[in-house]
């Protein structure tokens, strides 16, 4: 199980209703159903993933989060989860607002463009960074809007979105991120997980 | 030797049924067929609703026509709906002509077939008439109910009217309210039948005949709407029917013409013209959102049934958008719903033909639901 999913699962209370946007093959939904008795729903674009979820008996809707979130009513879920997909949208701003409309709270994880290996790749070698969390070349990456943990932190502040908790992941280390340690954690975290709203 | 309609499985529904038109009926026949065996836990029953021109003979060989069952691609031993594992039930709709109470059945008051004395029925009437069958078979709760096209419409109505009767539901290529385009196409079919002088205001049975020409045209209209533009082009193109050049006549020069004529002619051998009128009318009157104050969302409030809605990308009769509207309503009602759009050029017919992606999805969902249903029953 991915470390990220474990962290997300720990952030979610038992017996809640959760929408997993971009749920992939349903790995997180499976975990949440089995271990936390959470009522899950998934939205997924990729056909094979949709089928995978259906085979597992996980409720999934085939659709594009960029254009089809409107079908979910206001505040109809306790939590909405978006795992490492925010940067791939044409309008991450709009999608984020939609997630906050649908969920009472939102969990967003992002590959951190402020991670030191990413920074050095660009700074020292003058090349677009390729890492485990950013495995593609510049010409075939689905990522359109890369951001750093600091960027998303500041964005929430500016937009008056309440930040409940931010967790940074670096290899096996997990740490809480606050305003006081933002600079250093933004440098050493591969992944940022935000609980907002 | 083909079986006669009188010899097929039927129950007599004695419970009075008040139809939407106001009339009350009782003691009417409901013909059905089953495949596979109901297990001791009674957790493996699947109810199939048939489409406009279907009947209860889903799989195997239809004993009346000696043709393959209409859903042979999906139902049978080892198939997506595996009859080695599941107990599959299908009833002929009332208004139909395969043994259930319909316009070709004898009216005890006149000792003649009903013809146009048959009341105009609705999808809701059709579904409510089938409830007694589940009692008869001793099934409290189905593992799954499914149906495509008009079968899907019956299924939605079934879930709305009997919210606790099925653990899961798979509406396929259908709609919660019949569209203007679909009403128009049905009207075309009806007018074709009624324009045939043999129809004689539905009294053709007195001369022991059928308005074959009109009924065949009605079927041709249907067959055009079941295919997609691309599918039709690929299948037929401009290919000529067993000839090297045009005949300079109005015979069927093109393969597509020959196909339509064949479909029309085959249909008149097995289907009753008045049944087409009554069933298409029932489809046109179908608007589930009208039945509940507050619209479609209200229909699905408090639904515990787990839904899988399936649409086909090239279906222009029951479009992806119409199917998605069902998904949106289910979502808004907080129901447990999955949705998959199968990409194919086979049009509305996709659910009846060998479409591997679709059959895989069907199988995967039913098997996973069976596991869940077994667990629920254990608790």
Interface residues (C-beta under 8 A of the other chain):
Chain A: X41 X47 X50 X51 X53 X54 X55 X56 X57 X58 X59 X60 X61 X62 X63 X71 X72 X73 X76
Chain B: X306 X308 X324 X327 X328 X331 X332 X334 X336 X337 X338 X339 X340 X341 X343 X357 X360 X361 X364 X365 X367 X368 X369 X371 X372
